[in-house]
Amino acid sequence: MSIKKRSTCELDIIDLAYGGKGLAKPEGFPVFVDRCVPGDKVLVKIVKKKKSWAEGKLIQILTPSSLRQEGRCQYCNFCGGCKWQQIPYQTQLDYKKQHVVQSLAHIGGLAHVPVLDPAHRILAVCDAAAFCGI
């Protein structure tokens, strides 16, 4: 499968990238897609294509992941501030901890750094929203 800008393709989301975008790797080529969960099979339009990665816009969830849940905030699919609400809170924490550990190892060359557990307040912690085109 060759990834081309403005093309549509079916992708299997295999992971979450830093920042909460879903990650697919058709033939090993990374494609990042907002509002996706590992395990989702999705229809995507490629909106940006670079030499070593691409970004896609979610058109449709063809088969939802077993991890997928309804977001608890009524605006989570619109404001852009709650990219993680589609997965259970404990799973969010596991992915975020993994991202911190990987970043410290990759960028800082630090291994085996303990990562503290977060505060237990789940909702009402966002201090910014991104409303576009309103």
C-alpha positions in Angstrom: 0.0 0.0 0.0 1.4 3.3 -1.1 0.4 6.3 1.1 -0.4 9.3 -1.0 -1.7 12.7 0.0 -5.5 13.2 -0.5 -6.0 9.4 -0.8 -8.3 7.4 1.4 -7.3 4.1 3.0 -8.4 1.6 5.6 -5.9 1.4 8.5 -5.5 -0.7 11.6 -4.6 1.5 14.6 -1.9 -0.4 16.6 -0.7 2.1 19.2 -1.1 5.6 20.6 1.6 8.2 19.8 2.8 10.9 22.1 -0.1 13.5 22.3 -2.8 10.9 21.9 -3.0 10.3 18.1 -3.6 6.8 16.9 -0.7 5.2 15.1 -1.0 2.9 12.1 1.9 1.4 10.2 0.9 0.1 6.8 4.0 -1.6 5.5 6.0 0.0 8.3 5.1 3.6 7.3 3.8 5.6 10.3 0.4 7.3 9.9 -1.0 9.4 12.8 -4.7 9.8 13.1 -6.6 11.9 15.7 -9.5 10.4 17.8 -8.4 6.8 17.2 -7.8 4.0 19.7 -5.5 1.0 19.4 -7.5 -1.8 17.9 -9.7 0.4 15.8 -10.1 -0.3 12.0 -10.7 3.1 10.4 -11.2 4.8 7.1 -8.8 7.7 6.8 -8.1 10.5 4.3 -4.3 11.3 4.2 -4.0 15.1 4.7 -0.2 15.4 5.2 2.5 13.3 3.7 6.2 13.6 4.6 9.2 11.5 3.7 9.0 9.3 6.8 5.4 9.8 8.1 1.9 10.9 7.3 -1.2 12.4 9.0 -4.7 11.2 8.3 -8.1 12.6 9.1 -10.6 10.1 10.5 -13.5 9.7 8.1 -15.2 6.6 9.7 -14.6 4.0 12.4 -15.2 0.7 10.5 -14.6 -1.6 13.5 -14.3 -0.1 16.9 -11.6 -1.3 19.3 -12.6 -3.2 22.4 -10.8 -0.4 24.4 -13.1 2.3 22.9 -15.6 4.0 25.2 -17.9 7.0 25.0 -16.1 10.1 26.2 -17.5 11.5 29.5 -17.3 15.1 28.3 -20.0 16.2 25.9 -17.4 18.2 23.9 -14.6 15.7 23.8 -15.0 15.0 20.0 -15.1 18.7 19.1 -12.9 20.9 21.3 -9.6 18.9 20.8 -8.6 19.1 24.5 -9.6 15.6 25.5 -7.8 13.3 23.1 -7.7 10.5 25.6 -11.3 10.2 26.7 -12.1 7.4 24.2 -10.1 4.9 26.3 -10.5 3.9 30.0 -8.7 6.1 32.5 -6.3 3.4 33.7 -5.3 2.6 30.1 -4.7 6.4 29.6 -2.4 6.4 32.5 -0.5 3.3 31.2 0.1 4.9 27.8 1.1 8.3 29.3 3.5 6.6 31.6 5.0 4.7 28.7 5.4 7.9 26.7 7.2 9.7 29.6 9.6 6.7 30.1 10.3 6.5 26.3 10.9 10.2 26.0 13.3 10.3 28.9 15.2 7.3 27.4 15.2 8.6 23.8 15.7 12.3 24.3 17.5 12.4 27.7 19.4 9.1 27.6 17.9 8.3 31.0 16.9 4.7 31.8 14.9 3.3 34.7 13.6 6.7 35.9 10.6 6.2 38.3 7.5 7.9 37.1 5.1 9.0 39.9 1.3 8.2 39.8 -0.8 11.2 38.8 -3.4 13.0 40.8 -6.7 11.2 40.9 -8.9 14.0 39.5 -10.1 12.6 36.2 -12.4 15.3 34.8 -12.5 19.1 34.9 -8.7 19.5 34.7 -8.4 20.9 31.2 -7.6 24.6 31.1 -7.8 25.1 27.4 -10.0 24.1 24.4 -9.3 24.4 20.7 -12.5 25.4 18.9 -11.7 25.9 15.2 -14.0 27.3 12.5 -16.8 28.5 14.8 
